[in-house]
């Protein structure tokens, strides 16, 4: 991931990402921690950025450290609308974390339940992709 791409994601600059993508940037490029733009946007709770990345075919189910996906990162940070957007787009709810004791073998639903986040847990249980 180039510094320009990462900076645009962190600032929430869809316009800059659009220019970079038109110039050949890889929408699924990874930063130094192995995270994609979709993961960074999900972790930051940037719903409009997440939806833009989904519309431009970012990979929904890539994982990084501890096997965490964008959906799992949204859940861990309590970002309800981001989780809803990712599920609507068809993100895999069955992926399991790895490595760290707090994540190993846990799905997004397990993470929501361990956080006591009933709203996200219900979304994970009942929302159908569209």
VMD Tcl script that builds the backbone (N, CA, C; Angstrom):
set m [mol new atoms 390]
animate dup $m
set s [atomselect $m all]
$s set {name element resname resid chain x y z} {
  {N N UNK 1 A 0.856 -1.171 0.000}
  {CA C UNK 1 A 0.000 0.000 0.000}
  {C C UNK 1 A 0.901 1.232 0.000}
  {N N UNK 2 A 0.626 2.141 -0.911}
  {CA C UNK 2 A 1.419 3.368 -0.928}
  {C C UNK 2 A 0.995 4.278 0.221}
  {N N UNK 3 A 1.882 5.177 0.576}
  {CA C UNK 3 A 1.571 6.127 1.647}
  {C C UNK 3 A 0.385 7.007 1.255}
  {N N UNK 4 A 0.308 7.393 -0.034}
  {CA C UNK 4 A -0.819 8.209 -0.502}
  {C C UNK 4 A -2.147 7.488 -0.308}
  {N N UNK 5 A -2.169 6.192 -0.639}
  {CA C UNK 5 A -3.393 5.386 -0.501}
  {C C UNK 5 A -3.787 5.291 0.974}
  {N N UNK 6 A -2.819 4.958 1.822}
  {CA C UNK 6 A -3.100 4.832 3.251}
  {C C UNK 6 A -3.571 6.156 3.842}
  {N N UNK 7 A -2.920 7.241 3.467}
  {CA C UNK 7 A -3.326 8.563 3.971}
  {C C UNK 7 A -4.745 8.902 3.544}
  {N N UNK 8 A -5.089 8.609 2.293}
  {CA C UNK 8 A -6.442 8.900 1.794}
  {C C UNK 8 A -7.484 8.104 2.572}
  {N N UNK 9 A -7.185 6.843 2.870}
  {CA C UNK 9 A -8.117 6.014 3.649}
  {C C UNK 9 A -8.270 6.585 5.053}
  {N N UNK 10 A -7.175 6.896 5.691}
  {CA C UNK 10 A -7.228 7.402 7.070}
  {C C UNK 10 A -7.946 8.755 7.158}
  {N N UNK 11 A -7.825 9.571 6.096}
  {CA C UNK 11 A -8.521 10.871 6.071}
  {C C UNK 11 A -9.960 10.736 5.590}
  {N N UNK 12 A -10.326 9.592 5.053}
  {CA C UNK 12 A -11.671 9.407 4.526}
  {C C UNK 12 A -11.885 10.122 3.205}
  {N N UNK 13 A -10.819 10.270 2.421}
  {CA C UNK 13 A -10.885 11.006 1.161}
  {C C UNK 13 A -11.208 10.078 -0.007}
  {N N UNK 14 A -12.497 9.906 -0.251}
  {CA C UNK 14 A -12.943 9.079 -1.368}
  {C C UNK 14 A -12.459 9.674 -2.694}
  {N N UNK 15 A -12.462 10.994 -2.808}
  {CA C UNK 15 A -11.996 11.642 -4.043}
  {C C UNK 15 A -10.548 11.260 -4.346}
  {N N UNK 16 A -9.696 11.298 -3.330}
  {CA C UNK 16 A -8.294 10.937 -3.528}
  {C C UNK 16 A -8.169 9.461 -3.888}
  {N N UNK 17 A -8.926 8.601 -3.239}
  {CA C UNK 17 A -8.880 7.174 -3.570}
  {C C UNK 17 A -9.326 6.936 -5.004}
  {N N UNK 18 A -10.361 7.659 -5.414}
  {CA C UNK 18 A -10.844 7.523 -6.787}
  {C C UNK 18 A -9.730 7.867 -7.779}
  {N N UNK 19 A -9.015 8.943 -7.520}
  {CA C UNK 19 A -7.903 9.340 -8.402}
  {C C UNK 19 A -6.795 8.281 -8.396}
  {N N UNK 20 A -6.458 7.804 -7.211}
  {CA C UNK 20 A -5.410 6.789 -7.108}
  {C C UNK 20 A -5.822 5.482 -7.786}
  {N N UNK 21 A -7.068 5.084 -7.612}
  {CA C UNK 21 A -7.569 3.866 -8.241}
  {C C UNK 21 A -7.543 4.009 -9.761}
  {N N UNK 22 A -7.956 5.172 -10.258}
  {CA C UNK 22 A -7.925 5.426 -11.708}
  {C C UNK 22 A -6.489 5.388 -12.232}
  {N N UNK 23 A -5.532 5.712 -11.373}
  {CA C UNK 23 A -4.125 5.684 -11.756}
  {C C UNK 23 A -3.468 4.323 -11.599}
  {N N UNK 24 A -4.257 3.316 -11.233}
  {CA C UNK 24 A -3.730 1.961 -11.173}
  {C C UNK 24 A -3.462 1.410 -9.786}
  {N N UNK 25 A -3.852 2.112 -8.752}
  {CA C UNK 25 A -3.650 1.605 -7.391}
  {C C UNK 25 A -4.421 0.302 -7.189}
  {N N UNK 26 A -3.881 -0.564 -6.362}
  {CA C UNK 26 A -4.515 -1.839 -6.026}
  {C C UNK 26 A -5.463 -1.621 -4.852}
  {N N UNK 27 A -6.746 -1.840 -5.082}
  {CA C UNK 27 A -7.751 -1.592 -4.041}
  {C C UNK 27 A -7.544 -2.489 -2.821}
  {N N UNK 28 A -6.891 -3.636 -3.013}
  {CA C UNK 28 A -6.671 -4.576 -1.919}
  {C C UNK 28 A -5.219 -4.582 -1.421}
  {N N UNK 29 A -4.475 -3.524 -1.735}
  {CA C UNK 29 A -3.098 -3.429 -1.252}
  {C C UNK 29 A -3.092 -3.433 0.277}
  {N N UNK 30 A -2.003 -3.891 0.839}
  {CA C UNK 30 A -1.897 -4.012 2.302}
  {C C UNK 30 A -0.866 -3.032 2.852}
  {N N UNK 31 A -1.142 -2.556 4.058}
  {CA C UNK 31 A -0.188 -1.677 4.735}
  {C C UNK 31 A 0.883 -2.535 5.420}
  {N N UNK 32 A 1.754 -1.908 6.165}
  {CA C UNK 32 A 2.863 -2.629 6.810}
  {C C UNK 32 A 2.396 -3.638 7.849}
  {N N UNK 33 A 1.131 -3.555 8.254}
  {CA C UNK 33 A 0.569 -4.505 9.215}
  {C C UNK 33 A -0.290 -5.569 8.539}
  {N N UNK 34 A -0.324 -5.544 7.204}
  {CA C UNK 34 A -1.106 -6.525 6.452}
  {C C UNK 34 A -2.570 -6.178 6.306}
  {N N UNK 35 A -2.943 -4.959 6.647}
  {CA C UNK 35 A -4.349 -4.560 6.569}
  {C C UNK 35 A -4.640 -3.860 5.246}
  {N N UNK 36 A -5.814 -4.137 4.714}
  {CA C UNK 36 A -6.275 -3.493 3.485}
  {C C UNK 36 A -7.009 -2.191 3.826}
  {N N UNK 37 A -7.302 -1.429 2.790}
  {CA C UNK 37 A -8.069 -0.191 2.976}
  {C C UNK 37 A -9.426 -0.498 3.608}
  {N N UNK 38 A -10.058 -1.584 3.193}
  {CA C UNK 38 A -11.363 -1.939 3.761}
  {C C UNK 38 A -11.241 -2.221 5.257}
  {N N UNK 39 A -10.188 -2.888 5.656}
  {CA C UNK 39 A -9.988 -3.155 7.079}
  {C C UNK 39 A -9.772 -1.860 7.852}
  {N N UNK 40 A -8.944 -0.965 7.310}
  {CA C UNK 40 A -8.682 0.309 7.983}
  {C C UNK 40 A -9.962 1.138 8.112}
  {N N UNK 41 A -10.733 1.202 7.032}
  {CA C UNK 41 A -11.979 1.978 7.055}
  {C C UNK 41 A -12.983 1.357 8.035}
  {N N UNK 42 A -13.051 0.032 8.063}
  {CA C UNK 42 A -13.965 -0.650 8.990}
  {C C UNK 42 A -13.558 -0.384 10.433}
  {N N UNK 43 A -12.274 -0.453 10.704}
  {CA C UNK 43 A -11.767 -0.211 12.054}
  {C C UNK 43 A -12.037 1.229 12.488}
  {N N UNK 44 A -11.972 2.160 11.534}
  {CA C UNK 44 A -12.203 3.576 11.831}
  {C C UNK 44 A -13.682 3.948 11.875}
  {N N UNK 45 A -14.554 3.015 11.479}
  {CA C UNK 45 A -15.990 3.300 11.494}
  {C C UNK 45 A -16.433 4.219 10.376}
  {N N UNK 46 A -15.686 4.252 9.285}
  {CA C UNK 46 A -15.979 5.140 8.159}
  {C C UNK 46 A -16.910 4.434 7.171}
  {N N UNK 47 A -18.209 4.522 7.444}
  {CA C UNK 47 A -19.207 3.813 6.648}
  {C C UNK 47 A -19.179 4.223 5.186}
  {N N UNK 48 A -19.049 5.508 4.891}
  {CA C UNK 48 A -19.046 5.932 3.486}
  {C C UNK 48 A -17.825 5.388 2.758}
  {N N UNK 49 A -16.679 5.347 3.405}
  {CA C UNK 49 A -15.473 4.774 2.793}
  {C C UNK 49 A -15.647 3.278 2.584}
  {N N UNK 50 A -16.193 2.580 3.576}
  {CA C UNK 50 A -16.439 1.147 3.456}
  {C C UNK 50 A -17.362 0.879 2.279}
  {N N UNK 51 A -18.436 1.630 2.170}
  {CA C UNK 51 A -19.383 1.404 1.071}
  {C C UNK 51 A -18.748 1.715 -0.281}
  {N N UNK 52 A -17.900 2.742 -0.362}
  {CA C UNK 52 A -17.206 3.056 -1.609}
  {C C UNK 52 A -16.280 1.902 -1.993}
  {N N UNK 53 A -15.544 1.390 -1.027}
  {CA C UNK 53 A -14.634 0.275 -1.299}
  {C C UNK 53 A -15.407 -0.973 -1.733}
  {N N UNK 54 A -16.535 -1.228 -1.105}
  {CA C UNK 54 A -17.377 -2.360 -1.505}
  {C C UNK 54 A -17.845 -2.172 -2.946}
  {N N UNK 55 A -18.337 -0.987 -3.264}
  {CA C UNK 55 A -18.808 -0.699 -4.629}
  {C C UNK 55 A -17.712 -0.887 -5.665}
  {N N UNK 56 A -16.461 -0.679 -5.257}
  {CA C UNK 56 A -15.337 -0.811 -6.175}
  {C C UNK 56 A -14.650 -2.168 -6.043}
  {N N UNK 57 A -15.379 -3.117 -5.485}
  {CA C UNK 57 A -14.999 -4.537 -5.452}
  {C C UNK 57 A -13.794 -4.861 -4.584}
  {N N UNK 58 A -13.649 -4.172 -3.470}
  {CA C UNK 58 A -12.627 -4.561 -2.509}
  {C C UNK 58 A -12.967 -5.953 -1.988}
  {N N UNK 59 A -11.947 -6.738 -1.732}
  {CA C UNK 59 A -12.141 -8.090 -1.203}
  {C C UNK 59 A -12.702 -7.993 0.221}
  {N N UNK 60 A -13.864 -8.597 0.420}
  {CA C UNK 60 A -14.549 -8.499 1.713}
  {C C UNK 60 A -13.907 -9.342 2.806}
  {N N UNK 61 A -13.308 -10.455 2.433}
  {CA C UNK 61 A -12.930 -11.447 3.430}
  {C C UNK 61 A -11.427 -11.633 3.613}
  {N N UNK 62 A -10.621 -10.678 3.140}
  {CA C UNK 62 A -9.198 -10.740 3.444}
  {C C UNK 62 A -9.032 -10.642 4.955}
  {N N UNK 63 A -7.987 -11.255 5.456}
  {CA C UNK 63 A -7.695 -11.174 6.888}
  {C C UNK 63 A -6.255 -10.713 7.084}
  {N N UNK 64 A -5.988 -10.194 8.243}
  {CA C UNK 64 A -4.646 -9.735 8.591}
  {C C UNK 64 A -4.253 -10.380 9.915}
  {N N UNK 65 A -3.531 -9.647 10.716}
  {CA C UNK 65 A -3.035 -10.153 11.992}
  {C C UNK 65 A -4.170 -10.768 12.811}
  {N N UNK 66 A -3.889 -11.909 13.385}
  {CA C UNK 66 A -4.837 -12.667 14.200}
  {C C UNK 66 A -6.041 -13.163 13.402}
  {N N UNK 67 A -5.941 -13.168 12.057}
  {CA C UNK 67 A -7.022 -13.684 11.220}
  {C C UNK 67 A -8.268 -12.828 11.214}
  {N N UNK 68 A -8.121 -11.543 11.506}
  {CA C UNK 68 A -9.280 -10.662 11.594}
  {C C UNK 68 A -9.615 -10.041 10.243}
  {N N UNK 69 A -10.888 -10.087 9.894}
  {CA C UNK 69 A -11.404 -9.499 8.657}
  {C C UNK 69 A -11.951 -8.098 8.939}
  {N N UNK 70 A -12.335 -7.404 7.876}
  {CA C UNK 70 A -12.943 -6.076 8.042}
  {C C UNK 70 A -14.188 -6.170 8.925}
  {N N UNK 71 A -15.017 -7.190 8.718}
  {CA C UNK 71 A -16.222 -7.360 9.538}
  {C C UNK 71 A -15.842 -7.546 11.013}
  {N N UNK 72 A -14.871 -8.361 11.270}
  {CA C UNK 72 A -14.464 -8.607 12.655}
  {C C UNK 72 A -13.900 -7.339 13.300}
  {N N UNK 73 A -13.160 -6.556 12.520}
  {CA C UNK 73 A -12.621 -5.301 13.043}
  {C C UNK 73 A -13.738 -4.301 13.341}
  {N N UNK 74 A -14.744 -4.254 12.477}
  {CA C UNK 74 A -15.894 -3.381 12.735}
  {C C UNK 74 A -16.595 -3.796 14.029}
  {N N UNK 75 A -16.754 -5.092 14.215}
  {CA C UNK 75 A -17.401 -5.613 15.426}
  {C C UNK 75 A -16.582 -5.249 16.667}
  {N N UNK 76 A -15.276 -5.480 16.606}
  {CA C UNK 76 A -14.409 -5.208 17.760}
  {C C UNK 76 A -14.439 -3.743 18.176}
  {N N UNK 77 A -14.684 -2.853 17.205}
  {CA C UNK 77 A -14.711 -1.422 17.502}
  {C C UNK 77 A -16.134 -0.873 17.653}
  {N N UNK 78 A -17.135 -1.763 17.598}
  {CA C UNK 78 A -18.517 -1.354 17.840}
  {C C UNK 78 A -19.139 -0.508 16.745}
  {N N UNK 79 A -18.694 -0.681 15.511}
  {CA C UNK 79 A -19.206 0.122 14.395}
  {C C UNK 79 A -20.383 -0.587 13.723}
  {N N UNK 80 A -21.566 -0.317 14.240}
  {CA C UNK 80 A -22.794 -0.993 13.826}
  {C C UNK 80 A -23.069 -0.825 12.330}
  {N N UNK 81 A -23.038 0.400 11.827}
  {CA C UNK 81 A -23.394 0.631 10.418}
  {C C UNK 81 A -22.373 0.020 9.469}
  {N N UNK 82 A -21.121 0.037 9.853}
  {CA C UNK 82 A -20.094 -0.606 9.027}
  {C C UNK 82 A -20.355 -2.108 8.980}
  {N N UNK 83 A -20.628 -2.718 10.126}
  {CA C UNK 83 A -20.933 -4.149 10.160}
  {C C UNK 83 A -22.145 -4.453 9.288}
  {N N UNK 84 A -23.158 -3.622 9.384}
  {CA C UNK 84 A -24.366 -3.810 8.574}
  {C C UNK 84 A -24.037 -3.748 7.074}
  {N N UNK 85 A -23.219 -2.783 6.683}
  {CA C UNK 85 A -22.837 -2.633 5.273}
  {C C UNK 85 A -22.057 -3.845 4.775}
  {N N UNK 86 A -21.133 -4.323 5.581}
  {CA C UNK 86 A -20.329 -5.476 5.183}
  {C C UNK 86 A -21.173 -6.737 5.062}
  {N N UNK 87 A -22.093 -6.931 5.985}
  {CA C UNK 87 A -22.980 -8.089 5.914}
  {C C UNK 87 A -23.883 -7.989 4.692}
  {N N UNK 88 A -24.427 -6.812 4.474}
  {CA C UNK 88 A -25.284 -6.590 3.304}
  {C C UNK 88 A -24.529 -6.938 2.012}
  {N N UNK 89 A -23.235 -6.651 1.988}
  {CA C UNK 89 A -22.411 -6.917 0.812}
  {C C UNK 89 A -22.007 -8.389 0.701}
  {N N UNK 90 A -22.245 -9.161 1.749}
  {CA C UNK 90 A -21.950 -10.586 1.698}
  {C C UNK 90 A -20.682 -11.023 2.408}
  {N N UNK 91 A -20.171 -10.214 3.322}
  {CA C UNK 91 A -18.975 -10.604 4.077}
  {C C UNK 91 A -19.220 -11.920 4.809}
  {N N UNK 92 A -18.209 -12.738 4.860}
  {CA C UNK 92 A -18.288 -14.055 5.486}
  {C C UNK 92 A -18.337 -13.908 7.006}
  {N N UNK 93 A -19.450 -14.315 7.595}
  {CA C UNK 93 A -19.621 -14.243 9.048}
  {C C UNK 93 A -18.955 -15.410 9.764}
  {N N UNK 94 A -18.565 -16.429 9.018}
  {CA C UNK 94 A -18.043 -17.655 9.616}
  {C C UNK 94 A -16.533 -17.700 9.775}
  {N N UNK 95 A -15.821 -16.667 9.321}
  {CA C UNK 95 A -14.371 -16.655 9.500}
  {C C UNK 95 A -14.036 -16.644 10.983}
  {N N UNK 96 A -12.944 -17.309 11.332}
  {CA C UNK 96 A -12.517 -17.368 12.736}
  {C C UNK 96 A -11.143 -16.737 12.894}
  {N N UNK 97 A -10.978 -16.036 13.996}
  {CA C UNK 97 A -9.694 -15.440 14.314}
  {C C UNK 97 A -8.662 -16.503 14.662}
  {N N UNK 98 A -7.417 -16.073 14.718}
  {CA C UNK 98 A -6.316 -16.987 15.023}
  {C C UNK 98 A -5.381 -16.341 16.030}
  {N N UNK 99 A -4.462 -17.116 16.514}
  {CA C UNK 99 A -3.347 -16.568 17.287}
  {C C UNK 99 A -3.673 -16.148 18.702}
  {N N UNK 100 A -3.987 -14.902 18.874}
  {CA C UNK 100 A -4.168 -14.338 20.212}
  {C C UNK 100 A -5.343 -15.000 20.942}
  {N N UNK 101 A -5.206 -15.221 22.236}
  {CA C UNK 101 A -6.275 -15.876 22.995}
  {C C UNK 101 A -7.635 -15.194 22.869}
  {N N UNK 102 A -7.669 -13.891 22.730}
  {CA C UNK 102 A -8.938 -13.191 22.622}
  {C C UNK 102 A -9.624 -13.348 21.275}
  {N N UNK 103 A -8.889 -13.859 20.283}
  {CA C UNK 103 A -9.435 -13.967 18.926}
  {C C UNK 103 A -9.471 -15.399 18.394}
  {N N UNK 104 A -8.599 -16.254 18.884}
  {CA C UNK 104 A -8.451 -17.604 18.350}
  {C C UNK 104 A -9.771 -18.359 18.360}
  {N N UNK 105 A -10.179 -18.802 17.163}
  {CA C UNK 105 A -11.389 -19.604 17.033}
  {C C UNK 105 A -12.686 -18.829 17.128}
  {N N UNK 106 A -12.616 -17.514 17.256}
  {CA C UNK 106 A -13.837 -16.719 17.424}
  {C C UNK 106 A -14.279 -16.099 16.102}
  {N N UNK 107 A -15.588 -16.187 15.860}
  {CA C UNK 107 A -16.204 -15.548 14.700}
  {C C UNK 107 A -16.610 -14.117 15.067}
  {N N UNK 108 A -17.104 -13.390 14.088}
  {CA C UNK 108 A -17.596 -12.031 14.356}
  {C C UNK 108 A -18.693 -12.062 15.418}
  {N N UNK 109 A -19.585 -13.043 15.347}
  {CA C UNK 109 A -20.649 -13.156 16.348}
  {C C UNK 109 A -20.059 -13.408 17.731}
  {N N UNK 110 A -19.097 -14.294 17.827}
  {CA C UNK 110 A -18.451 -14.547 19.117}
  {C C UNK 110 A -17.837 -13.269 19.680}
  {N N UNK 111 A -17.198 -12.490 18.808}
  {CA C UNK 111 A -16.574 -11.235 19.242}
  {C C UNK 111 A -17.624 -10.237 19.731}
  {N N UNK 112 A -18.750 -10.157 19.015}
  {CA C UNK 112 A -19.831 -9.250 19.438}
  {C C UNK 112 A -20.375 -9.678 20.793}
  {N N UNK 113 A -20.580 -10.968 20.971}
  {CA C UNK 113 A -21.102 -11.472 22.245}
  {C C UNK 113 A -20.111 -11.230 23.375}
  {N N UNK 114 A -18.819 -11.408 23.099}
  {CA C UNK 114 A -17.834 -11.189 24.155}
  {C C UNK 114 A -17.732 -9.713 24.535}
  {N N UNK 115 A -18.089 -8.825 23.597}
  {CA C UNK 115 A -18.123 -7.380 23.888}
  {C C UNK 115 A -19.430 -6.972 24.561}
  {N N UNK 116 A -20.411 -7.873 24.568}
  {CA C UNK 116 A -21.718 -7.533 25.114}
  {C C UNK 116 A -22.501 -6.635 24.176}
  {N N UNK 117 A -22.219 -6.731 22.885}
  {CA C UNK 117 A -22.855 -5.856 21.888}
  {C C UNK 117 A -24.047 -6.577 21.252}
  {N N UNK 118 A -25.200 -6.460 21.905}
  {CA C UNK 118 A -26.405 -7.160 21.459}
  {C C UNK 118 A -26.874 -6.693 20.086}
  {N N UNK 119 A -26.729 -5.398 19.791}
  {CA C UNK 119 A -27.193 -4.877 18.497}
  {C C UNK 119 A -26.413 -5.515 17.344}
  {N N UNK 120 A -25.096 -5.515 17.444}
  {CA C UNK 120 A -24.298 -6.127 16.372}
  {C C UNK 120 A -24.516 -7.632 16.343}
  {N N UNK 121 A -24.655 -8.265 17.491}
  {CA C UNK 121 A -24.920 -9.705 17.532}
  {C C UNK 121 A -26.210 -10.034 16.780}
  {N N UNK 122 A -27.254 -9.245 16.988}
  {CA C UNK 122 A -28.511 -9.473 16.275}
  {C C UNK 122 A -28.349 -9.268 14.773}
  {N N UNK 123 A -27.601 -8.264 14.377}
  {CA C UNK 123 A -27.338 -8.046 12.947}
  {C C UNK 123 A -26.626 -9.261 12.366}
  {N N UNK 124 A -25.621 -9.757 13.068}
  {CA C UNK 124 A -24.867 -10.907 12.590}
  {C C UNK 124 A -25.741 -12.165 12.512}
  {N N UNK 125 A -26.671 -12.286 13.428}
  {CA C UNK 125 A -27.551 -13.457 13.441}
  {C C UNK 125 A -28.633 -13.399 12.375}
  {N N UNK 126 A -29.191 -12.204 12.167}
  {CA C UNK 126 A -30.452 -12.130 11.420}
  {C C UNK 126 A -30.427 -11.364 10.102}
  {N N UNK 127 A -29.475 -10.451 9.895}
  {CA C UNK 127 A -29.498 -9.661 8.661}
  {C C UNK 127 A -29.069 -10.526 7.496}
  {N N UNK 128 A -29.858 -10.471 6.438}
  {CA C UNK 128 A -29.536 -11.209 5.216}
  {C C UNK 128 A -28.820 -10.301 4.244}
  {N N UNK 129 A -27.860 -10.845 3.478}
  {CA C UNK 129 A -27.244 -10.025 2.430}
  {C C UNK 129 A -28.295 -9.625 1.403}
  {N N UNK 130 A -28.078 -8.501 0.736}
  {CA C UNK 130 A -29.041 -8.079 -0.296}
  {C C UNK 130 A -28.416 -8.088 -1.661}
}
mol reanalyze $m
mol bondsrecalc $m
mol representation Tube
mol addrep $m
